[in-house]
């Protein structure tokens, strides 16, 4: 596993472990995967998830302060 993929995985684990979801971070992480991943499975999966994530989270999730 390369360094970037490891960082993404740790980011996902932090989001999953948090008491409340940081929607901005989740959206940023997914968009980052779409932009920079070269993995033939990961990038398309993130690209398919990003629009649904943005729609589902719009107005329903507040970023941590």
PDB file of N, CA, C, O and CB in Angstrom:
ATOM      1  N   UNK A   1       0.854  -1.175   0.000  1.00  0.00           N
ATOM      2  CA  UNK A   1       0.000   0.000   0.000  1.00  0.00           C
ATOM      3  C   UNK A   1       0.901   1.240   0.000  1.00  0.00           C
ATOM      4  O   UNK A   1       1.818   1.346   0.815  1.00  0.00           O
ATOM      5  CB  UNK A   1      -0.973  -0.003   1.234  1.00  0.00           C
ATOM      6  N   UNK A   2       0.641   2.162  -0.904  1.00  0.00           N
ATOM      7  CA  UNK A   2       1.487   3.351  -0.969  1.00  0.00           C
ATOM      8  C   UNK A   2       1.123   4.353   0.131  1.00  0.00           C
ATOM      9  O   UNK A   2       0.115   4.208   0.823  1.00  0.00           O
ATOM     10  CB  UNK A   2       1.365   4.014  -2.347  1.00  0.00           C
ATOM     11  N   UNK A   3       1.963   5.358   0.265  1.00  0.00           N
ATOM     12  CA  UNK A   3       1.813   6.327   1.363  1.00  0.00           C
ATOM     13  C   UNK A   3       0.473   7.067   1.298  1.00  0.00           C
ATOM     14  O   UNK A   3      -0.196   7.228   2.318  1.00  0.00           O
ATOM     15  CB  UNK A   3       2.962   7.341   1.330  1.00  0.00           C
ATOM     16  N   UNK A   4       0.086   7.514   0.110  1.00  0.00           N
ATOM     17  CA  UNK A   4      -1.166   8.269  -0.029  1.00  0.00           C
ATOM     18  C   UNK A   4      -2.369   7.411   0.344  1.00  0.00           C
ATOM     19  O   UNK A   4      -3.274   7.872   1.039  1.00  0.00           O
ATOM     20  CB  UNK A   4      -1.322   8.792  -1.466  1.00  0.00           C
ATOM     21  N   UNK A   5      -2.378   6.181  -0.111  1.00  0.00           N
ATOM     22  CA  UNK A   5      -3.483   5.285   0.218  1.00  0.00           C
ATOM     23  C   UNK A   5      -3.547   5.047   1.720  1.00  0.00           C
ATOM     24  O   UNK A   5      -4.634   4.981   2.294  1.00  0.00           O
ATOM     25  CB  UNK A   5      -3.336   3.950  -0.527  1.00  0.00           C
ATOM     26  N   UNK A   6      -2.403   4.919   2.349  1.00  0.00           N
ATOM     27  CA  UNK A   6      -2.355   4.749   3.803  1.00  0.00           C
ATOM     28  C   UNK A   6      -2.934   5.977   4.503  1.00  0.00           C
ATOM     29  O   UNK A   6      -3.682   5.841   5.471  1.00  0.00           O
ATOM     30  CB  UNK A   6      -0.906   4.498   4.273  1.00  0.00           C
ATOM     31  N   UNK A   7      -2.598   7.165   4.025  1.00  0.00           N
ATOM     32  CA  UNK A   7      -3.145   8.398   4.617  1.00  0.00           C
ATOM     33  C   UNK A   7      -4.654   8.461   4.447  1.00  0.00           C
ATOM     34  O   UNK A   7      -5.366   8.844   5.375  1.00  0.00           O
ATOM     35  CB  UNK A   7      -2.495   9.640   3.982  1.00  0.00           C
ATOM     36  N   UNK A   8      -5.151   8.089   3.272  1.00  0.00           N
ATOM     37  CA  UNK A   8      -6.606   8.070   3.061  1.00  0.00           C
ATOM     38  C   UNK A   8      -7.273   7.080   4.004  1.00  0.00           C
ATOM     39  O   UNK A   8      -8.317   7.370   4.589  1.00  0.00           O
ATOM     40  CB  UNK A   8      -6.939   7.713   1.599  1.00  0.00           C
ATOM     41  N   UNK A   9      -6.667   5.921   4.144  1.00  0.00           N
ATOM     42  CA  UNK A   9      -7.244   4.903   5.023  1.00  0.00           C
ATOM     43  C   UNK A   9      -7.310   5.409   6.467  1.00  0.00           C
ATOM     44  O   UNK A   9      -8.316   5.222   7.151  1.00  0.00           O
ATOM     45  CB  UNK A   9      -6.419   3.600   4.950  1.00  0.00           C
ATOM     46  N   UNK A  10      -6.239   6.046   6.921  1.00  0.00           N
ATOM     47  CA  UNK A  10      -6.237   6.606   8.272  1.00  0.00           C
ATOM     48  C   UNK A  10      -7.298   7.701   8.408  1.00  0.00           C
ATOM     49  O   UNK A  10      -7.945   7.811   9.450  1.00  0.00           O
ATOM     50  CB  UNK A  10      -4.843   7.167   8.619  1.00  0.00           C
ATOM     51  N   UNK A  11      -7.476   8.503   7.369  1.00  0.00           N
ATOM     52  CA  UNK A  11      -8.515   9.528   7.380  1.00  0.00           C
ATOM     53  C   UNK A  11      -9.904   8.931   7.517  1.00  0.00           C
ATOM     54  O   UNK A  11     -10.733   9.433   8.276  1.00  0.00           O
ATOM     55  CB  UNK A  11      -8.439  10.359   6.120  1.00  0.00           C
ATOM     56  N   UNK A  12     -10.150   7.871   6.788  1.00  0.00           N
ATOM     57  CA  UNK A  12     -11.443   7.182   6.877  1.00  0.00           C
ATOM     58  C   UNK A  12     -11.629   6.606   8.277  1.00  0.00           C
ATOM     59  O   UNK A  12     -12.715   6.702   8.849  1.00  0.00           O
ATOM     60  CB  UNK A  12     -11.544   6.058   5.810  1.00  0.00           C
ATOM     61  N   UNK A  13     -10.586   6.014   8.826  1.00  0.00           N
ATOM     62  CA  UNK A  13     -10.681   5.452  10.176  1.00  0.00           C
ATOM     63  C   UNK A  13     -10.968   6.532  11.220  1.00  0.00           C
ATOM     64  O   UNK A  13     -11.732   6.301  12.157  1.00  0.00           O
ATOM     65  CB  UNK A  13      -9.389   4.716  10.531  1.00  0.00           C
ATOM     66  N   UNK A  14     -10.356   7.715  11.061  1.00  0.00           N
ATOM     67  CA  UNK A  14     -10.631   8.828  11.983  1.00  0.00           C
ATOM     68  C   UNK A  14     -12.088   9.272  11.866  1.00  0.00           C
ATOM     69  O   UNK A  14     -12.750   9.512  12.875  1.00  0.00           O
ATOM     70  CB  UNK A  14      -9.686  10.021  11.697  1.00  0.00           C
ATOM     71  N   UNK A  15     -12.584   9.380  10.637  1.00  0.00           N
ATOM     72  CA  UNK A  15     -13.979   9.776  10.444  1.00  0.00           C
ATOM     73  C   UNK A  15     -14.920   8.750  11.073  1.00  0.00           C
ATOM     74  O   UNK A  15     -15.897   9.114  11.728  1.00  0.00           O
ATOM     75  CB  UNK A  15     -14.293   9.937   8.943  1.00  0.00           C
ATOM     76  N   UNK A  16     -14.624   7.488  10.872  1.00  0.00           N
ATOM     77  CA  UNK A  16     -15.464   6.409  11.375  1.00  0.00           C
ATOM     78  C   UNK A  16     -15.469   6.365  12.901  1.00  0.00           C
ATOM     79  O   UNK A  16     -16.492   6.055  13.512  1.00  0.00           O
ATOM     80  CB  UNK A  16     -14.992   5.075  10.818  1.00  0.00           C
ATOM     81  N   UNK A  17     -14.326   6.675  13.515  1.00  0.00           N
ATOM     82  CA  UNK A  17     -14.191   6.575  14.969  1.00  0.00           C
ATOM     83  C   UNK A  17     -14.729   7.800  15.712  1.00  0.00           C
ATOM     84  O   UNK A  17     -14.960   7.740  16.920  1.00  0.00           O
ATOM     85  CB  UNK A  17     -12.741   6.370  15.329  1.00  0.00           C
ATOM     86  N   UNK A  18     -14.927   8.892  15.008  1.00  0.00           N
ATOM     87  CA  UNK A  18     -15.370  10.128  15.658  1.00  0.00           C
ATOM     88  C   UNK A  18     -16.794   9.985  16.205  1.00  0.00           C
ATOM     89  O   UNK A  18     -17.603   9.221  15.679  1.00  0.00           O
ATOM     90  CB  UNK A  18     -15.300  11.306  14.668  1.00  0.00           C
ATOM     91  N   UNK A  19     -17.074  10.724  17.252  1.00  0.00           N
ATOM     92  CA  UNK A  19     -18.413  10.693  17.855  1.00  0.00           C
ATOM     93  C   UNK A  19     -19.454  11.262  16.896  1.00  0.00           C
ATOM     94  O   UNK A  19     -20.580  10.766  16.835  1.00  0.00           O
ATOM     95  CB  UNK A  19     -18.428  11.483  19.178  1.00  0.00           C
ATOM     96  N   UNK A  20     -19.087  12.288  16.156  1.00  0.00           N
ATOM     97  CA  UNK A  20     -19.971  12.859  15.142  1.00  0.00           C
ATOM     98  C   UNK A  20     -19.191  12.995  13.839  1.00  0.00           C
ATOM     99  O   UNK A  20     -17.979  13.210  13.842  1.00  0.00           O
ATOM    100  CB  UNK A  20     -20.543  14.241  15.599  1.00  0.00           C
ATOM    101  N   UNK A  21     -19.898  12.869  12.748  1.00  0.00           N
ATOM    102  CA  UNK A  21     -19.257  12.925  11.436  1.00  0.00           C
ATOM    103  C   UNK A  21     -18.904  14.362  11.062  1.00  0.00           C
ATOM    104  O   UNK A  21     -19.748  15.255  11.140  1.00  0.00           O
ATOM    105  CB  UNK A  21     -20.170  12.310  10.366  1.00  0.00           C
ATOM    106  N   UNK A  22     -17.669  14.576  10.662  1.00  0.00           N
ATOM    107  CA  UNK A  22     -17.232  15.864  10.127  1.00  0.00           C
ATOM    108  C   UNK A  22     -17.480  15.806   8.624  1.00  0.00           C
ATOM    109  O   UNK A  22     -16.679  15.249   7.873  1.00  0.00           O
ATOM    110  CB  UNK A  22     -15.704  16.167  10.463  1.00  0.00           C
ATOM    111  N   UNK A  23     -18.593  16.384   8.197  1.00  0.00           N
ATOM    112  CA  UNK A  23     -19.027  16.273   6.806  1.00  0.00           C
ATOM    113  C   UNK A  23     -18.048  16.910   5.828  1.00  0.00           C
ATOM    114  O   UNK A  23     -17.794  16.374   4.749  1.00  0.00           O
ATOM    115  CB  UNK A  23     -20.382  16.906   6.643  1.00  0.00           C
ATOM    116  N   UNK A  24     -17.506  18.049   6.212  1.00  0.00           N
ATOM    117  CA  UNK A  24     -16.527  18.686   5.327  1.00  0.00           C
ATOM    118  C   UNK A  24     -15.325  17.797   5.111  1.00  0.00           C
ATOM    119  O   UNK A  24     -14.827  17.676   3.992  1.00  0.00           O
ATOM    120  CB  UNK A  24     -16.082  20.024   5.894  1.00  0.00           C
ATOM    121  N   UNK A  25     -14.862  17.183   6.163  1.00  0.00           N
ATOM    122  CA  UNK A  25     -13.703  16.290   6.051  1.00  0.00           C
ATOM    123  C   UNK A  25     -14.039  15.074   5.190  1.00  0.00           C
ATOM    124  O   UNK A  25     -13.220  14.652   4.373  1.00  0.00           O
ATOM    125  CB  UNK A  25     -13.233  15.836   7.448  1.00  0.00           C
ATOM    126  N   UNK A  26     -15.225  14.513   5.362  1.00  0.00           N
ATOM    127  CA  UNK A  26     -15.635  13.359   4.568  1.00  0.00           C
ATOM    128  C   UNK A  26     -15.700  13.719   3.085  1.00  0.00           C
ATOM    129  O   UNK A  26     -15.233  12.960   2.236  1.00  0.00           O
ATOM    130  CB  UNK A  26     -16.997  12.832   5.049  1.00  0.00           C
ATOM    131  N   UNK A  27     -16.271  14.863   2.780  1.00  0.00           N
ATOM    132  CA  UNK A  27     -16.367  15.304   1.392  1.00  0.00           C
ATOM    133  C   UNK A  27     -14.978  15.586   0.819  1.00  0.00           C
ATOM    134  O   UNK A  27     -14.678  15.200  -0.310  1.00  0.00           O
ATOM    135  CB  UNK A  27     -17.254  16.558   1.287  1.00  0.00           C
ATOM    136  N   UNK A  28     -14.134  16.261   1.601  1.00  0.00           N
ATOM    137  CA  UNK A  28     -12.784  16.569   1.146  1.00  0.00           C
ATOM    138  C   UNK A  28     -11.994  15.297   0.862  1.00  0.00           C
ATOM    139  O   UNK A  28     -11.319  15.193  -0.162  1.00  0.00           O
ATOM    140  CB  UNK A  28     -12.055  17.418   2.183  1.00  0.00           C
ATOM    141  N   UNK A  29     -12.082  14.337   1.768  1.00  0.00           N
ATOM    142  CA  UNK A  29     -11.348  13.083   1.616  1.00  0.00           C
ATOM    143  C   UNK A  29     -11.799  12.330   0.364  1.00  0.00           C
ATOM    144  O   UNK A  29     -10.968  11.827  -0.393  1.00  0.00           O
ATOM    145  CB  UNK A  29     -11.537  12.202   2.858  1.00  0.00           C
ATOM    146  N   UNK A  30     -13.089  12.254   0.151  1.00  0.00           N
ATOM    147  CA  UNK A  30     -13.611  11.572  -1.030  1.00  0.00           C
ATOM    148  C   UNK A  30     -13.186  12.282  -2.304  1.00  0.00           C
ATOM    149  O   UNK A  30     -12.776  11.635  -3.268  1.00  0.00           O
ATOM    150  CB  UNK A  30     -15.132  11.482  -0.965  1.00  0.00           C
ATOM    151  N   UNK A  31     -13.279  13.602  -2.318  1.00  0.00           N
ATOM    152  CA  UNK A  31     -12.859  14.370  -3.489  1.00  0.00           C
ATOM    153  C   UNK A  31     -11.364  14.208  -3.755  1.00  0.00           C
ATOM    154  O   UNK A  31     -10.941  14.141  -4.909  1.00  0.00           O
ATOM    155  CB  UNK A  31     -13.200  15.850  -3.301  1.00  0.00           C
ATOM    156  N   UNK A  32     -10.572  14.147  -2.699  1.00  0.00           N
ATOM    157  CA  UNK A  32      -9.131  13.951  -2.840  1.00  0.00           C
ATOM    158  C   UNK A  32      -8.839  12.591  -3.482  1.00  0.00           C
ATOM    159  O   UNK A  32      -7.965  12.484  -4.341  1.00  0.00           O
ATOM    160  CB  UNK A  32      -8.432  14.060  -1.465  1.00  0.00           C
ATOM    161  N   UNK A  33      -9.553  11.584  -3.075  1.00  0.00           N
ATOM    162  CA  UNK A  33      -9.388  10.251  -3.660  1.00  0.00           C
ATOM    163  C   UNK A  33      -9.756  10.288  -5.141  1.00  0.00           C
ATOM    164  O   UNK A  33      -9.052   9.713  -5.971  1.00  0.00           O
ATOM    165  CB  UNK A  33     -10.259   9.205  -2.909  1.00  0.00           C
ATOM    166  N   UNK A  34     -10.847  10.958  -5.473  1.00  0.00           N
ATOM    167  CA  UNK A  34     -11.262  11.068  -6.879  1.00  0.00           C
ATOM    168  C   UNK A  34     -10.173  11.761  -7.702  1.00  0.00           C
ATOM    169  O   UNK A  34      -9.856  11.322  -8.808  1.00  0.00           O
ATOM    170  CB  UNK A  34     -12.601  11.848  -6.994  1.00  0.00           C
ATOM    171  N   UNK A  35      -9.609  12.828  -7.172  1.00  0.00           N
ATOM    172  CA  UNK A  35      -8.594  13.596  -7.906  1.00  0.00           C
ATOM    173  C   UNK A  35      -7.273  12.863  -8.073  1.00  0.00           C
ATOM    174  O   UNK A  35      -6.666  12.927  -9.142  1.00  0.00           O
ATOM    175  CB  UNK A  35      -8.343  14.896  -7.208  1.00  0.00           C
ATOM    176  N   UNK A  36      -6.820  12.173  -7.045  1.00  0.00           N
ATOM    177  CA  UNK A  36      -5.438  11.709  -7.043  1.00  0.00           C
ATOM    178  C   UNK A  36      -5.225  10.203  -7.068  1.00  0.00           C
ATOM    179  O   UNK A  36      -4.099   9.757  -7.288  1.00  0.00           O
ATOM    180  CB  UNK A  36      -4.777  12.238  -5.874  1.00  0.00           C
ATOM    181  N   UNK A  37      -6.248   9.418  -6.853  1.00  0.00           N
ATOM    182  CA  UNK A  37      -6.053   7.977  -6.835  1.00  0.00           C
ATOM    183  C   UNK A  37      -5.813   7.438  -8.244  1.00  0.00           C
ATOM    184  O   UNK A  37      -6.444   7.874  -9.208  1.00  0.00           O
ATOM    185  CB  UNK A  37      -7.260   7.286  -6.201  1.00  0.00           C
ATOM    186  N   UNK A  38      -4.903   6.496  -8.341  1.00  0.00           N
ATOM    187  CA  UNK A  38      -4.661   5.804  -9.611  1.00  0.00           C
ATOM    188  C   UNK A  38      -5.169   4.366  -9.540  1.00  0.00           C
ATOM    189  O   UNK A  38      -5.053   3.612 -10.507  1.00  0.00           O
ATOM    190  CB  UNK A  38      -3.156   5.822  -9.964  1.00  0.00           C
ATOM    191  N   UNK A  39      -5.727   3.992  -8.399  1.00  0.00           N
ATOM    192  CA  UNK A  39      -6.249   2.641  -8.208  1.00  0.00           C
ATOM    193  C   UNK A  39      -7.495   2.446  -9.064  1.00  0.00           C
ATOM    194  O   UNK A  39      -8.419   3.257  -9.019  1.00  0.00           O
ATOM    195  CB  UNK A  39      -6.568   2.378  -6.715  1.00  0.00           C
ATOM    196  N   UNK A  40      -7.515   1.386  -9.831  1.00  0.00           N
ATOM    197  CA  UNK A  40      -8.603   1.128 -10.779  1.00  0.00           C
ATOM    198  C   UNK A  40      -9.936   0.837 -10.102  1.00  0.00           C
ATOM    199  O   UNK A  40     -10.982   0.952 -10.741  1.00  0.00           O
ATOM    200  CB  UNK A  40      -8.237  -0.027 -11.666  1.00  0.00           C
ATOM    201  N   UNK A  41      -9.925   0.472  -8.853  1.00  0.00           N
ATOM    202  CA  UNK A  41     -11.160   0.213  -8.117  1.00  0.00           C
ATOM    203  C   UNK A  41     -11.549   1.386  -7.233  1.00  0.00           C
ATOM    204  O   UNK A  41     -12.718   1.769  -7.189  1.00  0.00           O
ATOM    205  CB  UNK A  41     -11.014  -1.037  -7.274  1.00  0.00           C
ATOM    206  N   UNK A  42     -10.588   1.954  -6.534  1.00  0.00           N
ATOM    207  CA  UNK A  42     -10.853   3.003  -5.559  1.00  0.00           C
ATOM    208  C   UNK A  42     -11.353   4.298  -6.193  1.00  0.00           C
ATOM    209  O   UNK A  42     -12.348   4.863  -5.738  1.00  0.00           O
ATOM    210  CB  UNK A  42      -9.611   3.282  -4.767  1.00  0.00           C
ATOM    211  N   UNK A  43     -10.691   4.762  -7.213  1.00  0.00           N
ATOM    212  CA  UNK A  43     -11.064   6.046  -7.823  1.00  0.00           C
ATOM    213  C   UNK A  43     -12.490   6.045  -8.378  1.00  0.00           C
ATOM    214  O   UNK A  43     -13.257   6.955  -8.064  1.00  0.00           O
ATOM    215  CB  UNK A  43     -10.090   6.389  -8.937  1.00  0.00           C
ATOM    216  N   UNK A  44     -12.867   5.059  -9.188  1.00  0.00           N
ATOM    217  CA  UNK A  44     -14.256   5.062  -9.682  1.00  0.00           C
ATOM    218  C   UNK A  44     -15.296   4.927  -8.568  1.00  0.00           C
ATOM    219  O   UNK A  44     -16.378   5.509  -8.649  1.00  0.00           O
ATOM    220  CB  UNK A  44     -14.446   3.936 -10.677  1.00  0.00           C
ATOM    221  N   UNK A  45     -14.965   4.162  -7.535  1.00  0.00           N
ATOM    222  CA  UNK A  45     -15.906   4.016  -6.420  1.00  0.00           C
ATOM    223  C   UNK A  45     -16.093   5.353  -5.700  1.00  0.00           C
ATOM    224  O   UNK A  45     -17.215   5.724  -5.357  1.00  0.00           O
ATOM    225  CB  UNK A  45     -15.409   2.937  -5.428  1.00  0.00           C
ATOM    226  N   UNK A  46     -15.011   6.060  -5.476  1.00  0.00           N
ATOM    227  CA  UNK A  46     -15.106   7.373  -4.833  1.00  0.00           C
ATOM    228  C   UNK A  46     -15.849   8.355  -5.725  1.00  0.00           C
ATOM    229  O   UNK A  46     -16.635   9.167  -5.236  1.00  0.00           O
ATOM    230  CB  UNK A  46     -13.707   7.915  -4.500  1.00  0.00           C
ATOM    231  N   UNK A  47     -15.608   8.286  -7.026  1.00  0.00           N
ATOM    232  CA  UNK A  47     -16.287   9.183  -7.972  1.00  0.00           C
ATOM    233  C   UNK A  47     -17.797   8.942  -7.972  1.00  0.00           C
ATOM    234  O   UNK A  47     -18.579   9.886  -8.081  1.00  0.00           O
ATOM    235  CB  UNK A  47     -15.724   8.991  -9.393  1.00  0.00           C
ATOM    236  N   UNK A  48     -18.197   7.696  -7.853  1.00  0.00           N
ATOM    237  CA  UNK A  48     -19.634   7.387  -7.793  1.00  0.00           C
ATOM    238  C   UNK A  48     -20.240   7.829  -6.471  1.00  0.00           C
ATOM    239  O   UNK A  48     -21.404   8.228  -6.426  1.00  0.00           O
ATOM    240  CB  UNK A  48     -19.870   5.886  -7.993  1.00  0.00           C
ATOM    241  N   UNK A  49     -19.464   7.763  -5.393  1.00  0.00           N
ATOM    242  CA  UNK A  49     -19.980   8.105  -4.071  1.00  0.00           C
ATOM    243  C   UNK A  49     -20.056   9.606  -3.823  1.00  0.00           C
ATOM    244  O   UNK A  49     -20.909  10.057  -3.059  1.00  0.00           O
ATOM    245  CB  UNK A  49     -19.126   7.471  -3.018  1.00  0.00           C
ATOM    246  N   UNK A  50     -19.188  10.384  -4.447  1.00  0.00           N
ATOM    247  CA  UNK A  50     -19.091  11.808  -4.135  1.00  0.00           C
ATOM    248  C   UNK A  50     -20.394  12.578  -4.372  1.00  0.00           C
ATOM    249  O   UNK A  50     -20.812  13.314  -3.477  1.00  0.00           O
ATOM    250  CB  UNK A  50     -17.995  12.424  -4.955  1.00  0.00           C
ATOM    251  N   UNK A  51     -21.053  12.453  -5.514  1.00  0.00           N
ATOM    252  CA  UNK A  51     -22.311  13.206  -5.689  1.00  0.00           C
ATOM    253  C   UNK A  51     -23.377  12.818  -4.660  1.00  0.00           C
ATOM    254  O   UNK A  51     -24.071  13.684  -4.126  1.00  0.00           O
ATOM    255  CB  UNK A  51     -22.862  12.981  -7.096  1.00  0.00           C
ATOM    256  N   UNK A  52     -23.505  11.542  -4.390  1.00  0.00           N
ATOM    257  CA  UNK A  52     -24.494  11.098  -3.407  1.00  0.00           C
ATOM    258  C   UNK A  52     -24.135  11.605  -2.011  1.00  0.00           C
ATOM    259  O   UNK A  52     -25.019  11.985  -1.242  1.00  0.00           O
ATOM    260  CB  UNK A  52     -24.599   9.560  -3.403  1.00  0.00           C
ATOM    261  N   UNK A  53     -22.859  11.613  -1.687  1.00  0.00           N
ATOM    262  CA  UNK A  53     -22.410  12.132  -0.394  1.00  0.00           C
ATOM    263  C   UNK A  53     -22.745  13.606  -0.268  1.00  0.00           C
ATOM    264  O   UNK A  53     -23.236  14.044   0.772  1.00  0.00           O
ATOM    265  CB  UNK A  53     -20.901  11.916  -0.216  1.00  0.00           C
ATOM    266  N   UNK A  54     -22.488  14.369  -1.306  1.00  0.00           N
ATOM    267  CA  UNK A  54     -22.782  15.808  -1.271  1.00  0.00           C
ATOM    268  C   UNK A  54     -24.275  16.070  -1.121  1.00  0.00           C
ATOM    269  O   UNK A  54     -24.672  16.957  -0.366  1.00  0.00           O
ATOM    270  CB  UNK A  54     -22.263  16.489  -2.538  1.00  0.00           C
ATOM    271  N   UNK A  55     -25.095  15.319  -1.822  1.00  0.00           N
ATOM    272  CA  UNK A  55     -26.548  15.493  -1.734  1.00  0.00           C
ATOM    273  C   UNK A  55     -27.057  15.089  -0.350  1.00  0.00           C
ATOM    274  O   UNK A  55     -27.842  15.811   0.265  1.00  0.00           O
ATOM    275  CB  UNK A  55     -27.258  14.665  -2.825  1.00  0.00           C
ATOM    276  N   UNK A  56     -26.608  13.938   0.129  1.00  0.00           N
ATOM    277  CA  UNK A  56     -27.074  13.427   1.419  1.00  0.00           C
ATOM    278  C   UNK A  56     -26.667  14.336   2.573  1.00  0.00           C
ATOM    279  O   UNK A  56     -27.408  14.465   3.548  1.00  0.00           O
ATOM    280  CB  UNK A  56     -26.532  12.025   1.654  1.00  0.00           C
ATOM    281  N   UNK A  57     -25.520  14.955   2.475  1.00  0.00           N
ATOM    282  CA  UNK A  57     -25.018  15.753   3.581  1.00  0.00           C
ATOM    283  C   UNK A  57     -25.417  17.221   3.517  1.00  0.00           C
ATOM    284  O   UNK A  57     -25.263  17.947   4.499  1.00  0.00           O
ATOM    285  CB  UNK A  57     -23.541  15.651   3.630  1.00  0.00           C
ATOM    286  N   UNK A  58     -25.916  17.654   2.403  1.00  0.00           N
ATOM    287  CA  UNK A  58     -26.285  19.077   2.264  1.00  0.00           C
ATOM    288  C   UNK A  58     -27.348  19.453   3.296  1.00  0.00           C
ATOM    289  O   UNK A  58     -28.461  18.926   3.293  1.00  0.00           O
ATOM    290  CB  UNK A  58     -26.804  19.374   0.827  1.00  0.00           C
ATOM    291  N   UNK A  59     -26.976  20.364   4.162  1.00  0.00           N
ATOM    292  CA  UNK A  59     -27.925  20.853   5.162  1.00  0.00           C
ATOM    293  C   UNK A  59     -28.182  19.944   6.331  1.00  0.00           C
ATOM    294  O   UNK A  59     -28.860  20.347   7.276  1.00  0.00           O
ATOM    295  CB  UNK A  59     -29.188  21.124   4.521  1.00  0.00           C
ATOM    296  N   UNK A  60     -27.663  18.723   6.306  1.00  0.00           N
ATOM    297  CA  UNK A  60     -27.948  17.783   7.387  1.00  0.00           C
ATOM    298  C   UNK A  60     -26.773  17.604   8.330  1.00  0.00           C
ATOM    299  O   UNK A  60     -26.916  17.016   9.402  1.00  0.00           O
ATOM    300  CB  UNK A  60     -28.342  16.449   6.817  1.00  0.00           C
ATOM    301  N   UNK A  61     -25.642  18.096   7.943  1.00  0.00           N
ATOM    302  CA  UNK A  61     -24.446  17.835   8.742  1.00  0.00           C
ATOM    303  C   UNK A  61     -23.703  19.146   8.952  1.00  0.00           C
ATOM    304  O   UNK A  61     -23.493  19.912   8.011  1.00  0.00           O
ATOM    305  CB  UNK A  61     -23.526  16.778   8.055  1.00  0.00           C
ATOM    306  N   UNK A  62     -23.322  19.387  10.151  1.00  0.00           N
ATOM    307  CA  UNK A  62     -22.599  20.616  10.479  1.00  0.00           C
ATOM    308  C   UNK A  62     -21.152  20.274  10.804  1.00  0.00           C
ATOM    309  O   UNK A  62     -20.894  19.315  11.532  1.00  0.00           O
ATOM    310  CB  UNK A  62     -23.269  21.360  11.671  1.00  0.00           C
ATOM    311  N   UNK A  63     -20.204  21.043  10.277  1.00  0.00           N
ATOM    312  CA  UNK A  63     -18.809  20.779  10.586  1.00  0.00           C
ATOM    313  C   UNK A  63     -18.505  21.058  12.059  1.00  0.00           C
ATOM    314  O   UNK A  63     -19.172  21.867  12.704  1.00  0.00           O
ATOM    315  CB  UNK A  63     -17.904  21.621   9.691  1.00  0.00           C
ATOM    316  N   UNK A  64     -17.510  20.390  12.560  1.00  0.00           N
ATOM    317  CA  UNK A  64     -17.087  20.630  13.945  1.00  0.00           C
ATOM    318  C   UNK A  64     -16.460  22.002  14.040  1.00  0.00           C
ATOM    319  O   UNK A  64     -15.874  22.496  13.077  1.00  0.00           O
ATOM    320  CB  UNK A  64     -16.090  19.541  14.430  1.00  0.00           C
ATOM    321  N   UNK A  65     -16.584  22.609  15.192  1.00  0.00           N
ATOM    322  CA  UNK A  65     -15.978  23.931  15.400  1.00  0.00           C
ATOM    323  C   UNK A  65     -15.006  23.885  16.514  1.00  0.00           C
ATOM    324  O   UNK A  65     -14.393  24.901  16.841  1.00  0.00           O
ATOM    325  CB  UNK A  65     -17.024  24.983  15.681  1.00  0.00           C
TER     326      UNK A  65
END
